[in-house]
Amino acid sequence: MSTTTFLGLNLPKELPYVGVALASTLYLMLYQAHNVVQARTKAGVKYPRVYADFDEAEKSIDKMRFNCYQRAHQNTLESLPLIYVGTILTGLKHPIFAAGACGLWVFTRFVYTARYGSGKPEKRALSARAGYMILLALIASSTYVSVQSALSIV
């Protein structure tokens, strides 16, 4: 792997791919936020309510879809710090793998959001599992890179 020096650090030349993959999460967030706003308006769920009540959602597909889009967005926000840390740490040693994993995770989240937003939460299962497996791969690889780096100092 060839490196380049930036601020005294030797970084992989392929590190900009990691930046592109991380930037793709911004478009995912915009997509999800747009869906939440559209669904909120259509369902008539007023601020500051985060969700429509369960009984309301059971009776109205629009309210159910809003709840599903809202949950997809919140679930993504819960995972995003793990994705960022895993991608960045892994990218310091294996930038192509890290960028590919992050980009694939983003793709699975687009699919997850669209399927979840159908108002039938069970449709999200396959994309949720795929995204979770990618997340675990990034956690494992970032742990490996970090431990390997720490051991090389000793």
C-alpha distance (Angstrom), angle and dihedral (degrees) to the residues before:
residue distance angle dihedral
M1 . . .
S2 3.78 . .
T3 3.78 119.3 .
T4 3.75 139.1 -155.5
T5 3.80 126.9 -154.0
F6 3.79 118.9 -120.1
L7 3.81 121.1 172.4
G8 3.78 88.9 -16.9
L9 3.81 93.6 -52.0
N10 3.78 123.9 118.3
L11 3.79 104.5 -132.9
P12 3.80 130.1 177.8
K13 3.81 112.6 -97.8
E14 3.82 88.0 -130.9
L15 3.83 92.2 59.5
P16 3.85 92.7 105.4
Y17 3.82 87.2 69.8
V18 3.79 87.1 64.1
G19 3.80 88.8 54.1
V20 3.80 91.2 51.8
A21 3.81 91.3 49.7
L22 3.80 91.5 48.8
A23 3.81 90.6 47.7
S24 3.81 89.1 55.4
T25 3.80 87.7 67.6
L26 3.81 87.8 66.8
Y27 3.80 90.2 62.6
L28 3.79 90.3 47.4
M29 3.81 90.0 53.6
L30 3.81 91.4 48.8
Y31 3.81 90.7 49.3
Q32 3.79 92.5 49.6
A33 3.81 94.9 44.3
H34 3.81 90.2 49.4
N35 3.81 90.6 52.0
V36 3.81 91.8 48.8
V37 3.81 92.9 50.1
Q38 3.81 92.9 46.6
A39 3.80 92.5 47.1
R40 3.82 92.6 45.4
T41 3.81 90.6 53.5
K42 3.81 93.6 46.6
A43 3.82 92.3 46.6
G44 3.81 93.4 45.3
V45 3.80 93.6 -129.4
K46 3.79 106.0 161.5
Y47 3.78 126.0 -143.4
P48 3.00 134.2 -76.0
R49 3.83 90.0 34.3
V50 3.78 109.9 104.2
Y51 3.82 94.3 -162.8
A52 3.77 139.1 13.3
D53 3.80 111.4 -108.3
F54 3.78 114.7 -90.6
D55 3.81 93.0 -115.3
E56 3.81 91.0 51.3
A57 3.80 91.8 48.9
E58 3.81 91.4 50.3
K59 3.82 89.3 57.4
S60 3.82 99.9 39.4
I61 3.81 126.1 52.1
D62 3.82 89.2 -160.1
K63 3.80 91.6 56.8
M64 3.81 91.0 44.3
R65 3.80 90.8 50.9
F66 3.79 90.2 49.3
N67 3.81 90.8 52.0
C68 3.80 90.5 48.4
Y69 3.81 94.4 49.3
Q70 3.79 90.4 45.6
R71 3.80 91.4 50.6
A72 3.81 92.5 47.0
H73 3.79 89.5 52.9
Q74 3.79 94.1 46.8
N75 3.80 92.4 45.8
T76 3.80 89.8 52.9
L77 3.80 91.1 49.7
E78 3.82 88.7 52.0
S79 3.82 91.0 54.3
L80 3.78 98.7 40.0
P81 3.84 98.0 84.7
L82 3.81 89.6 52.8
I83 3.81 91.1 48.9
Y84 3.81 92.2 48.1
V85 3.80 95.4 48.8
G86 3.80 93.4 42.2
T87 3.80 93.1 48.0
I88 3.80 95.3 46.1
L89 3.81 96.3 46.1
T90 3.79 93.6 43.8
G91 3.81 90.1 44.5
L92 3.79 91.9 60.8
K93 3.82 89.2 69.7
H94 3.80 105.3 14.4
P95 3.81 107.0 27.3
I96 3.80 97.5 163.8
F97 3.80 92.5 52.2
A98 3.82 91.8 44.4
A99 3.81 93.6 48.6
G100 3.79 91.9 46.0
A101 3.80 93.2 48.5
C102 3.80 92.9 47.5
G103 3.80 92.3 46.6
L104 3.80 91.4 48.5
W105 3.82 90.5 48.6
V106 3.82 89.6 52.6
F107 3.81 89.9 50.9
T108 3.82 91.0 51.2
R109 3.82 89.4 50.7
F110 3.80 91.8 53.6
V111 3.80 88.6 52.7
Y112 3.82 91.2 42.7
T113 3.79 91.2 52.8
A114 3.80 94.7 47.7
R115 3.81 93.0 47.7
Y116 3.79 94.7 43.1
G117 3.80 90.4 47.1
S118 3.80 90.0 60.5
G119 3.78 86.6 84.8
K120 3.79 91.0 -114.2
P121 3.81 104.2 100.1
E122 3.80 93.8 -167.5
K123 3.83 89.3 69.1
R124 3.81 89.9 72.2
A125 3.81 95.2 64.2
L126 3.82 101.9 95.6
S127 3.80 95.9 45.0
A128 3.82 90.4 43.3
R129 3.82 91.1 54.8
A130 3.81 92.4 46.0
G131 3.79 91.7 50.4
Y132 3.79 91.3 47.2
M133 3.81 91.5 52.7
I134 3.82 90.2 51.8
L135 3.80 90.0 48.9
L136 3.81 90.3 52.0
A137 3.82 90.1 49.5
L138 3.81 90.6 53.5
I139 3.80 91.9 47.1
A140 3.80 90.9 50.2
S141 3.80 94.8 44.8
S142 3.79 93.8 46.5
T143 3.80 89.8 49.7
Y144 3.81 90.4 49.9
V145 3.82 92.7 48.6
S146 3.80 91.9 47.1
V147 3.80 95.4 47.8
Q148 3.81 91.7 43.9
S149 3.81 90.3 51.6
A150 3.79 92.4 46.7
L151 3.80 91.8 49.8
S152 3.81 91.5 50.3
I153 3.81 89.3 61.1
V154 3.80 93.2 55.3
